[in-house]
Amino acid sequence: MHLKLQTKLYMGFSFLFLIIVIIWVFSSVYIFKLSSDSDAMLRDNYKSVVAMKDLSISLDEMKDIQSEFFFHKPSFYTDSTYSSKIRDFEKNLRAEENNITEVGEKELVILLTNSFYEYTNHFTSIRNDSLTVNKSYFFDLLQEYNEVKKYITGISDLNMEAIIKKNDKLKETSNKAFMYISIVGTVFFLISFSILMNFPRNIADPVKELTKGIREIARKNYDQQLHINSKDEFGELAKAFNTMAIKLNEFEKSNLYKILFEKKRIESIISNIKDAIIGLDEKKEIIFSNPVACDLLGIPVADLIGKNISDVSLKNDLFKNITKDLLNNTYKSKEFNPLKIIAGGKESYFIKDILDVYTTGTGENEQQLIGHLIILKNITKFQELDDAKTNFIATVSHELKNPISSARLNLKLLEDSRVGELNEEQKILLKNVRDELNRLLKITGELLDLSQVETGNIQLEIQAMDPHIVIDYALHAVKYQADQKKIGITMNIPEEFPLINADAEKTAWVLINFLNNAIHYSGENTSIILTVRKEEREVQFSVKDFGQGIEEKYLDKIFERFFRIPGVSKSGTGLGLAISKEFITKQKGRIWVESKPGEGSTFYFTVPLA
């Protein structure tokens, strides 16, 4: 008879349940019996032993009182003390009368009761007869005392013997329970051990074989077959698996032509892309390279396919420069600059992108890295246009400086009273002209700085210096603007500070720009907070204002060139923060902003310690 897997599981768990029930019943029966016998022993005999002990104590105390009365201080004797001892004795005697459990115990209790009352009555009768006190005490009263003591001891011994017998019975019951439970436990242990050694194997072996088969199918080994001859669910599963493998094998062979055709189509698409593309697998071995990439590197495709990028880098400096960030695993957090490559006797510029390629396997949830793509986009035309724009801006800015300076000089001459007195309207007009000329001069200055940044001609004089030099220079430069709007600058600056590695002029330019912006966007009679503090390996400068703040969606764009926040009427050229970012990053510092609308903004930058 072939049993189903479900039936086997039901039988196994039912047998386990039966073992638990049988052992539970055996244990419960004997534990209840032991508990009952123990409770009876404590309830019956132990109470009697305790009562006899209390009777003996009360009797001895009565004897001591009598002895004091006869031989020492009869005047100190009181009936209340003696009577309380008699009441204690009678209380324990009644407890014993209500707890008679053994054969002969009742007769002993009656004898004890009679003897006690004879003893107490005799004492009452002789305590007022001083002539016969000594004789009655030694010959009669002590004998009656010993008689009462004898009956107390007899009852106590009777109950102690009963406790010993019942204790022996408890031991016998305990041994019997241990023997029966051990026999039952041993039998069930042997049966369970046999099941444990065989039953899991009957389930685990088919599961292992099935798992192995599934892994082979995942590797596209469709010739895999399972050999499970059981007639249960595993046998049915093996038949279904073998049928599936045959069908997959047929499907694989029928679709092989389509797969090869799609592969050639993808290769053709990659070959016709104008950008240089190099494909790598998860081991960083080259799996394809289009003709543009091969021509750019000057390496035939046959010398690239199947090679690890570290091996190719040893033979080709350009390839080494392109892939060094991937080899060092620093490409994820790095922003690549345009790459200049001389190919065919001409300078060309490329932007490099390194992309990770992930896939999710069928039936899986987690993504798995399967390779990388290196893409070089040709931006030569855009770079040439950008260079032309930069040169044009530099030229125009430089050429504008002379007429602006001349106009400022002429403006100053017009304001001189020796030329002629001006009326109020003319003074207002001249002030407006001066403001516009100053604004125009600031714009041309920023454009010149921008042209230096874009051409890479920033001249930095980095040296160890005291941060207070930058702070004092910046505060002096913005004092007039702050006073005009009655804005107070609160400073959180330690008196002593370690030296920093920075360009004093460029760092002060950034701090002045932060302070000017804070003053510009703050209302009158408000305040600005300038904070400077030392961190682990750098010094952090921050300027906090309480103006209108910046929306979160603009925080990432605030340092881009020519960016101006929409709807802000007091916006400048959009170059100051972009130039500030270039100045700070060139000094190996960091720059960022934190802001919430309606709560103001805080601009930060850091420079390294000396």
C-alpha positions as semicolon CSV with decimal commas, in nm:
position;residue;x (nm);y (nm);z (nm)
1;M;0,000;0,000;0,000
2;H;0,140;0,338;-0,106
3;L;0,062;0,619;0,134
4;K;0,027;0,980;0,031
5;L;0,262;1,236;0,183
6;Q;-0,032;1,406;0,353
7;T;-0,133;1,073;0,513
8;K;0,224;1,016;0,633
9;L;0,231;1,360;0,792
10;Y;-0,107;1,302;0,958
11;M;0,014;0,968;1,095
12;G;0,339;1,113;1,223
13;F;0,175;1,407;1,400
14;S;-0,105;1,185;1,533
15;F;0,151;0,948;1,684
16;L;0,331;1,243;1,841
17;F;0,000;1,367;1,982
18;L;-0,074;1,017;2,118
19;I;0,265;1,004;2,295
20;I;0,198;1,342;2,456
21;V;-0,150;1,235;2,572
22;I;-0,035;0,901;2,717
23;I;0,259;1,051;2,906
24;W;0,033;1,334;3,025
25;V;-0,229;1,086;3,157
26;F;0,033;0,867;3,332
27;S;0,203;1,168;3,486
28;S;-0,124;1,329;3,593
29;V;-0,253;1,013;3,762
30;Y;0,061;0,952;3,965
31;I;0,121;1,316;4,044
32;F;-0,239;1,340;4,171
33;K;-0,194;1,027;4,381
34;L;0,134;1,153;4,529
35;S;-0,023;1,489;4,596
36;S;-0,326;1,331;4,766
37;D;-0,116;1,104;4,990
38;S;0,118;1,387;5,082
39;D;-0,173;1,618;5,157
40;A;-0,339;1,354;5,375
41;M;-0,022;1,301;5,569
42;L;0,024;1,671;5,631
43;R;-0,343;1,736;5,699
44;D;-0,394;1,444;5,943
45;N;-0,080;1,339;6,125
46;Y;0,133;1,653;6,107
47;K;-0,142;1,859;6,271
48;S;-0,160;1,608;6,556
49;V;0,218;1,618;6,607
50;V;0,208;1,999;6,620
51;A;-0,085;1,989;6,865
52;M;0,102;1,750;7,093
53;K;0,404;1,977;7,086
54;D;0,190;2,275;7,186
55;L;0,021;2,064;7,462
56;S;0,360;1,968;7,600
57;I;0,474;2,332;7,605
58;S;0,154;2,445;7,783
59;L;0,185;2,160;8,037
60;D;0,547;2,251;8,114
61;E;0,454;2,616;8,162
62;M;0,175;2,512;8,403
63;K;0,426;2,298;8,594
64;D;0,666;2,594;8,616
65;I;0,391;2,817;8,757
66;Q;0,304;2,550;9,016
67;S;0,666;2,514;9,114
68;E;0,701;2,891;9,165
69;F;0,388;2,890;9,375
70;F;0,497;2,610;9,609
71;F;0,864;2,686;9,658
72;H;0,946;3,044;9,567
73;K;0,699;3,328;9,554
74;P;0,343;3,227;9,624
75;S;0,245;3,590;9,662
76;F;0,327;3,649;9,292
77;Y;0,093;3,378;9,174
78;T;-0,214;3,499;8,977
79;D;-0,513;3,297;8,866
80;S;-0,526;3,478;8,530
81;T;-0,183;3,357;8,419
82;Y;-0,249;3,001;8,527
83;S;-0,597;3,004;8,372
84;S;-0,458;3,125;8,035
85;K;-0,225;2,825;8,023
86;I;-0,515;2,592;8,096
87;R;-0,713;2,757;7,812
88;D;-0,418;2,711;7,572
89;F;-0,400;2,344;7,670
90;E;-0,775;2,293;7,624
91;K;-0,763;2,473;7,280
92;N;-0,494;2,237;7,149
93;L;-0,672;1,941;7,308
94;R;-0,993;2,025;7,118
95;A;-0,792;2,053;6,795
96;E;-0,657;1,704;6,854
97;E;-1,006;1,569;6,935
98;N;-1,123;1,698;6,594
99;N;-0,825;1,541;6,410
100;I;-0,831;1,175;6,526
101;T;-0,710;0,968;6,229
102;E;-0,527;0,663;6,362
103;V;-0,643;0,344;6,535
104;G;-0,613;0,379;6,918
105;E;-0,570;0,754;6,895
106;K;-0,920;0,825;7,027
107;E;-0,864;0,614;7,344
108;L;-0,535;0,792;7,412
109;V;-0,707;1,129;7,376
110;I;-0,974;1,030;7,628
111;L;-0,707;0,914;7,875
112;L;-0,513;1,236;7,817
113;T;-0,823;1,447;7,884
114;N;-0,907;1,265;8,208
115;S;-0,550;1,276;8,331
116;F;-0,522;1,647;8,260
117;Y;-0,831;1,742;8,452
118;E;-0,728;1,520;8,745
119;Y;-0,393;1,698;8,744
120;T;-0,541;2,050;8,740
121;N;-0,814;1,967;8,996
122;H;-0,555;1,818;9,231
123;F;-0,347;2,138;9,213
124;T;-0,654;2,349;9,287
125;S;-0,738;2,139;9,593
126;I;-0,392;2,148;9,753
127;R;-0,268;2,498;9,680
128;N;-0,445;2,639;9,990
129;D;-0,328;2,358;10,222
130;S;0,018;2,464;10,333
131;L;0,066;2,167;10,569
132;T;0,055;1,903;10,297
133;V;0,206;2,102;10,012
134;N;0,546;1,934;9,987
135;K;0,416;1,584;10,026
136;S;0,129;1,631;9,777
137;Y;0,353;1,802;9,521
138;F;0,626;1,538;9,513
139;F;0,417;1,223;9,556
140;D;0,091;1,307;9,382
141;L;0,110;1,612;9,158
142;L;0,438;1,525;8,985
143;Q;0,312;1,171;8,925
144;E;-0,006;1,308;8,762
145;Y;0,209;1,548;8,554
146;N;0,418;1,257;8,427
147;E;0,098;1,067;8,347
148;V;-0,032;1,353;8,129
149;K;0,311;1,382;7,966
150;K;0,308;1,009;7,890
151;Y;-0,027;1,030;7,703
152;I;0,096;1,336;7,505
153;T;0,408;1,147;7,405
154;G;0,202;0,840;7,315
155;I;-0,027;1,035;7,079
156;S;0,275;1,210;6,921
157;D;0,458;0,877;6,870
158;L;0,144;0,722;6,719
159;N;0,118;0,999;6,461
160;M;0,493;0,997;6,389
161;E;0,474;0,623;6,317
162;A;0,181;0,695;6,082
163;I;0,385;0,967;5,905
164;I;0,674;0,720;5,859
165;K;0,437;0,457;5,714
166;K;0,271;0,706;5,481
167;N;0,612;0,838;5,374
168;D;0,716;0,484;5,284
169;K;0,395;0,451;5,087
170;L;0,474;0,778;4,904
171;K;0,819;0,647;4,816
172;E;0,666;0,324;4,688
173;T;0,414;0,515;4,477
174;S;0,690;0,747;4,349
175;N;0,913;0,453;4,252
176;K;0,624;0,282;4,079
177;A;0,539;0,603;3,888
178;F;0,903;0,646;3,785
179;M;0,921;0,286;3,667
180;Y;0,598;0,300;3,461
181;I;0,679;0,640;3,308
182;S;1,034;0,524;3,228
183;I;0,904;0,211;3,055
184;V;0,647;0,409;2,853
185;G;0,901;0,682;2,778
186;T;1,165;0,430;2,664
187;V;0,921;0,252;2,433
188;F;0,802;0,577;2,280
189;F;1,160;0,708;2,257
190;L;1,267;0,405;2,053
191;I;0,966;0,439;1,824
192;S;1,016;0,818;1,790
193;F;1,389;0,775;1,724
194;S;1,313;0,527;1,448
195;I;1,065;0,771;1,294
196;L;1,311;1,059;1,338
197;M;1,584;0,872;1,151
198;N;1,363;0,770;0,860
199;F;1,068;1,006;0,823
200;P;1,260;1,336;0,761
201;R;1,482;1,159;0,510
202;N;1,175;1,044;0,317
203;I;1,075;1,411;0,284
204;A;1,416;1,583;0,269
205;D;1,574;1,359;-0,001
206;P;1,304;1,430;-0,263
207;V;1,313;1,803;-0,172
208;K;1,693;1,811;-0,219
209;E;1,665;1,637;-0,555
210;L;1,387;1,872;-0,659
211;T;1,594;2,177;-0,553
212;K;1,893;2,048;-0,749
213;G;1,674;1,998;-1,054
214;I;1,529;2,349;-1,030
215;R;1,878;2,498;-1,011
216;E;1,981;2,308;-1,323
217;I;1,671;2,436;-1,501
218;A;1,765;2,791;-1,392
219;R;2,104;2,731;-1,559
220;K;1,912;2,633;-1,876
221;N;2,010;2,267;-1,843
222;Y;1,675;2,141;-1,971
223;D;1,797;1,780;-2,002
224;Q;1,769;1,749;-1,622
225;Q;1,532;1,473;-1,502
226;L;1,415;1,375;-1,153
227;H;1,421;1,007;-1,049
228;I;1,172;0,981;-0,764
229;N;0,988;0,648;-0,770
230;S;0,754;0,702;-0,474
231;K;0,379;0,696;-0,531
232;D;0,306;0,999;-0,312
233;E;0,289;1,369;-0,397
234;F;0,668;1,380;-0,454
235;G;0,634;1,118;-0,726
236;E;0,360;1,319;-0,894
237;L;0,571;1,634;-0,863
238;A;0,871;1,457;-1,022
239;K;0,657;1,351;-1,319
240;A;0,530;1,709;-1,364
241;F;0,886;1,845;-1,335
242;N;1,020;1,603;-1,598
243;T;0,737;1,698;-1,834
244;M;0,814;2,068;-1,778
245;A;1,185;2,014;-1,851
246;I;1,103;1,838;-2,181
247;K;0,869;2,120;-2,284
248;L;1,129;2,385;-2,194
249;N;1,393;2,201;-2,394
250;E;1,164;2,200;-2,695
251;F;1,081;2,566;-2,645
252;E;1,448;2,660;-2,606
253;K;1,542;2,490;-2,934
254;S;1,247;2,637;-3,121
255;N;1,331;2,993;-2,999
256;L;1,708;2,975;-3,039
257;Y;1,689;3,129;-3,388
258;K;1,476;3,416;-3,258
259;I;1,717;3,480;-2,972
260;L;2,016;3,490;-3,209
261;F;1,827;3,725;-3,440
262;E;1,744;3,963;-3,151
263;K;2,107;3,950;-3,038
264;K;2,225;4,060;-3,382
265;R;1,964;4,335;-3,388
266;I;2,087;4,474;-3,052
267;E;2,449;4,455;-3,170
268;S;2,356;4,647;-3,486
269;I;2,182;4,918;-3,282
270;I;2,483;4,957;-3,052
271;S;2,721;4,969;-3,350
272;N;2,525;5,253;-3,511
273;I;2,507;5,472;-3,201
274;K;2,724;5,782;-3,246
275;D;2,845;5,778;-2,887
276;A;3,126;5,550;-2,773
277;I;2,982;5,260;-2,570
278;I;3,170;4,986;-2,383
279;G;2,976;4,708;-2,206
280;L;3,114;4,516;-1,906
281;D;2,983;4,220;-1,708
282;E;2,970;4,197;-1,328
283;K;3,337;4,080;-1,323
284;K;3,436;4,396;-1,518
285;E;3,522;4,198;-1,829
286;I;3,444;4,363;-2,164
287;I;3,149;4,196;-2,343
288;F;3,103;4,447;-2,628
289;S;3,246;4,772;-2,770
290;N;3,098;4,964;-3,062
291;P;3,315;5,090;-3,353
292;V;3,316;5,450;-3,223
293;A;3,476;5,334;-2,896
294;C;3,729;5,113;-3,078
295;D;3,831;5,397;-3,311
296;L;3,861;5,637;-3,018
297;L;4,082;5,395;-2,822
298;G;4,273;5,277;-3,128
299;I;4,220;4,912;-3,025
300;P;4,057;4,645;-3,247
301;V;3,737;4,496;-3,108
302;A;3,898;4,148;-3,100
303;D;4,157;4,277;-2,850
304;L;3,882;4,406;-2,618
305;I;3,613;4,138;-2,603
306;G;3,660;3,898;-2,311
307;K;3,943;4,103;-2,154
308;N;3,932;4,247;-1,803
309;I;3,955;4,627;-1,792
310;S;4,258;4,611;-1,561
311;D;4,450;4,412;-1,825
312;V;4,357;4,652;-2,106
313;S;4,446;4,953;-1,886
314;L;4,805;4,830;-1,864
315;K;4,843;4,861;-2,243
316;N;4,637;5,174;-2,318
317;D;4,669;5,499;-2,120
318;L;4,345;5,647;-2,258
319;F;4,147;5,338;-2,156
320;K;4,315;5,355;-1,814
321;N;4,206;5,718;-1,774
322;I;3,849;5,631;-1,877
323;T;3,813;5,329;-1,644
324;K;4,019;5,436;-1,338
325;D;3,708;5,552;-1,149
326;L;3,539;5,216;-1,213
327;L;3,847;5,025;-1,099
328;N;3,870;5,235;-0,781
329;N;3,490;5,211;-0,729
330;T;3,465;5,592;-0,695
331;Y;3,239;5,655;-0,994
332;K;2,910;5,658;-0,796
333;S;2,986;5,968;-0,590
334;K;3,192;6,156;-0,848
335;E;3,087;6,428;-1,093
336;F;3,297;6,383;-1,408
337;N;3,448;6,683;-1,587
338;P;3,470;6,699;-1,967
339;L;3,740;6,465;-2,098
340;K;3,974;6,603;-2,366
341;I;4,087;6,339;-2,619
342;I;4,311;6,400;-2,919
343;A;4,190;6,172;-3,199
344;G;4,283;6,208;-3,567
345;G;4,499;6,511;-3,492
346;K;4,200;6,702;-3,354
347;E;4,102;6,788;-2,998
348;S;3,766;6,645;-2,901
349;Y;3,573;6,672;-2,574
350;F;3,364;6,397;-2,420
351;I;3,139;6,359;-2,117
352;K;3,178;6,023;-1,944
353;D;2,887;5,834;-1,787
354;I;2,928;5,505;-1,598
355;L;2,596;5,325;-1,548
356;D;2,525;5,017;-1,338
357;V;2,303;4,758;-1,508
358;Y;2,063;4,564;-1,284
359;T;1,810;4,292;-1,356
360;T;1,549;4,106;-1,157
361;G;1,541;3,732;-1,219
362;T;1,215;3,553;-1,290
363;G;1,044;3,470;-0,963
364;E;1,287;3,685;-0,763
365;N;1,233;4,014;-0,582
366;E;1,584;4,156;-0,534
367;Q;1,776;4,326;-0,816
368;Q;2,110;4,178;-0,915
369;L;2,405;4,368;-1,067
370;I;2,489;4,214;-1,405
371;G;2,732;4,469;-1,547
372;H;2,828;4,829;-1,629
373;L;2,803;5,061;-1,928
374;I;3,069;5,321;-2,007
375;I;2,930;5,591;-2,238
376;L;3,141;5,871;-2,390
377;K;2,926;6,148;-2,538
378;N;3,095;6,379;-2,787
379;I;3,038;6,739;-2,674
380;T;3,309;6,902;-2,885
381;K;3,067;7,140;-3,058
382;F;2,910;7,242;-2,728
383;Q;3,252;7,289;-2,570
384;E;3,361;7,512;-2,857
385;L;3,045;7,719;-2,822
386;D;3,098;7,740;-2,446
387;D;3,458;7,851;-2,493
388;A;3,345;8,114;-2,742
389;K;3,079;8,233;-2,497
390;T;3,333;8,249;-2,215
391;N;3,583;8,443;-2,426
392;F;3,309;8,680;-2,542
393;I;3,195;8,742;-2,181
394;A;3,554;8,802;-2,068
395;T;3,618;9,041;-2,357
396;V;3,294;9,235;-2,315
397;S;3,336;9,256;-1,937
398;H;3,691;9,378;-1,973
399;E;3,593;9,632;-2,239
400;L;3,299;9,757;-2,030
401;K;3,516;9,832;-1,729
402;N;3,683;10,134;-1,896
403;P;3,365;10,322;-2,001
404;I;3,203;10,240;-1,667
405;S;3,503;10,381;-1,482
406;S;3,495;10,689;-1,708
407;A;3,124;10,737;-1,646
408;R;3,179;10,711;-1,268
409;L;3,454;10,978;-1,294
410;N;3,226;11,208;-1,493
411;L;2,950;11,146;-1,241
412;K;3,183;11,246;-0,959
413;L;3,270;11,569;-1,149
414;L;2,902;11,650;-1,192
415;E;2,852;11,614;-0,816
416;D;3,139;11,862;-0,750
417;S;2,995;12,199;-0,644
418;R;3,269;12,381;-0,836
419;V;3,109;12,273;-1,165
420;G;2,776;12,411;-1,058
421;E;2,505;12,365;-0,801
422;L;2,248;12,092;-0,862
423;N;1,886;12,104;-0,764
424;E;1,720;11,821;-0,569
425;E;1,579;11,647;-0,876
426;Q;1,920;11,647;-1,043
427;K;2,079;11,501;-0,725
428;I;1,822;11,221;-0,724
429;L;1,891;11,149;-1,089
430;L;2,268;11,141;-1,026
431;K;2,215;10,903;-0,729
432;N;2,012;10,668;-0,950
433;V;2,281;10,682;-1,218
434;R;2,549;10,606;-0,955
435;D;2,351;10,307;-0,825
436;E;2,306;10,170;-1,176
437;L;2,676;10,219;-1,254
438;N;2,770;10,036;-0,931
439;R;2,533;9,756;-1,022
440;L;2,676;9,740;-1,373
441;L;3,030;9,736;-1,230
442;K;2,936;9,451;-0,997
443;I;2,790;9,253;-1,289
444;T;3,102;9,300;-1,501
445;G;3,318;9,197;-1,205
446;E;3,112;8,879;-1,156
447;L;3,130;8,804;-1,530
448;L;3,509;8,839;-1,521
449;D;3,525;8,607;-1,220
450;L;3,298;8,363;-1,404
451;S;3,521;8,367;-1,710
452;Q;3,818;8,284;-1,486
453;V;3,624;7,996;-1,332
454;E;3,517;7,852;-1,667
455;T;3,862;7,881;-1,823
456;G;4,027;7,730;-1,514
457;N;4,241;8,038;-1,463
458;I;4,153;8,093;-1,097
459;Q;4,471;8,198;-0,922
460;L;4,458;8,071;-0,565
461;E;4,714;8,167;-0,304
462;I;4,640;7,905;-0,040
463;Q;4,836;7,946;0,280
464;A;4,799;7,898;0,655
465;M;4,610;8,194;0,798
466;D;4,399;8,308;1,093
467;P;4,021;8,290;1,020
468;H;3,974;8,622;1,200
469;I;4,145;8,799;0,906
470;V;3,865;8,682;0,672
471;I;3,594;8,761;0,927
472;D;3,719;9,114;1,004
473;Y;3,761;9,200;0,635
474;A;3,410;9,075;0,549
475;L;3,243;9,256;0,840
476;H;3,416;9,582;0,747
477;A;3,305;9,545;0,384
478;V;2,933;9,500;0,467
479;K;2,914;9,741;0,762
480;Y;2,779;10,031;0,554
481;Q;2,501;9,822;0,393
482;A;2,400;9,677;0,732
483;D;2,392;10,020;0,895
484;Q;2,176;10,157;0,613
485;K;1,905;9,898;0,691
486;K;1,970;9,901;1,069
487;I;2,053;9,530;1,066
488;G;2,255;9,391;1,355
489;I;2,511;9,116;1,295
490;T;2,532;8,870;1,587
491;M;2,861;8,679;1,597
492;N;2,920;8,335;1,747
493;I;3,298;8,323;1,704
494;P;3,558;8,187;1,949
495;E;3,838;8,426;2,042
496;E;4,110;8,173;1,956
497;F;4,101;7,958;1,647
498;P;4,341;7,715;1,473
499;L;4,490;7,822;1,140
500;I;4,316;7,730;0,814
501;N;4,451;7,654;0,465
502;A;4,271;7,904;0,244
503;D;4,300;8,188;-0,004
504;A;4,219;8,493;0,207
505;E;4,083;8,706;-0,079
506;K;3,858;8,435;-0,234
507;T;3,732;8,313;0,106
508;A;3,651;8,667;0,215
509;W;3,474;8,721;-0,121
510;V;3,245;8,423;-0,046
511;L;3,172;8,539;0,310
512;I;3,098;8,893;0,187
513;N;2,864;8,749;-0,075
514;F;2,678;8,549;0,192
515;L;2,649;8,856;0,417
516;N;2,538;9,085;0,132
517;N;2,268;8,836;0,031
518;A;2,150;8,807;0,393
519;I;2,131;9,187;0,423
520;H;1,965;9,213;0,083
521;Y;1,684;8,971;0,167
522;S;1,630;9,080;0,530
523;G;1,394;9,350;0,643
524;E;1,497;9,664;0,830
525;N;1,565;9,645;1,205
526;T;1,629;9,271;1,189
527;S;1,940;9,065;1,264
528;I;2,185;8,826;1,100
529;I;2,383;8,554;1,277
530;L;2,744;8,482;1,173
531;T;2,875;8,156;1,322
532;V;3,225;8,010;1,291
533;R;3,312;7,679;1,459
534;K;3,580;7,414;1,439
535;E;3,489;7,065;1,324
536;E;3,704;6,752;1,302
537;R;3,929;6,852;1,008
538;E;3,783;7,182;0,891
539;V;3,636;7,515;0,998
540;Q;3,270;7,586;0,921
541;F;3,137;7,936;0,841
542;S;2,761;7,999;0,838
543;V;2,540;8,305;0,782
544;K;2,178;8,288;0,899
545;D;1,909;8,540;0,807
546;F;1,541;8,562;0,901
547;G;1,406;8,661;0,563
548;Q;1,146;8,496;0,342
549;G;1,342;8,171;0,297
550;I;1,377;7,943;-0,005
551;E;1,142;7,666;-0,119
552;E;1,286;7,314;-0,098
553;K;1,257;7,255;-0,474
554;Y;1,508;7,539;-0,541
555;L;1,774;7,435;-0,285
556;D;1,958;7,204;-0,529
557;K;1,963;7,474;-0,803
558;I;2,064;7,775;-0,595
559;F;2,437;7,732;-0,675
560;E;2,387;7,692;-1,053
561;R;2,503;7,969;-1,287
562;F;2,247;8,237;-1,379
563;F;1,980;8,072;-1,163
564;R;1,742;8,316;-1,000
565;I;1,452;8,215;-0,775
566;P;1,124;8,282;-0,959
567;G;0,908;8,556;-0,811
568;V;1,188;8,720;-0,609
569;S;1,199;9,086;-0,712
570;K;1,539;9,150;-0,552
571;S;1,726;8,880;-0,745
572;G;2,074;8,957;-0,879
573;T;2,257;8,812;-1,176
574;G;2,253;8,457;-1,043
575;L;2,633;8,436;-1,056
576;G;2,743;8,515;-0,699
577;L;2,660;8,177;-0,544
578;A;2,789;7,986;-0,847
579;I;3,124;8,166;-0,824
580;S;3,126;8,111;-0,445
581;K;3,085;7,737;-0,503
582;E;3,380;7,732;-0,744
583;F;3,602;7,929;-0,503
584;I;3,524;7,695;-0,210
585;T;3,545;7,364;-0,399
586;K;3,880;7,469;-0,547
587;Q;4,003;7,504;-0,188
588;K;3,879;7,148;-0,107
589;G;3,589;7,283;0,098
590;R;3,213;7,226;0,097
591;I;2,924;7,467;0,041
592;W;2,549;7,419;0,097
593;V;2,228;7,588;0,217
594;E;1,944;7,505;0,458
595;S;1,617;7,694;0,436
596;K;1,242;7,683;0,498
597;P;0,990;7,930;0,354
598;G;0,901;8,195;0,610
599;E;1,182;8,094;0,850
600;G;1,487;8,238;0,674
601;S;1,798;8,070;0,528
602;T;2,138;7,955;0,651
603;F;2,429;7,938;0,405
604;Y;2,734;7,728;0,498
605;F;3,086;7,674;0,366
606;T;3,394;7,501;0,506
607;V;3,769;7,529;0,454
608;P;4,027;7,272;0,573
609;L;4,246;7,317;0,879
610;A;4,612;7,397;0,827
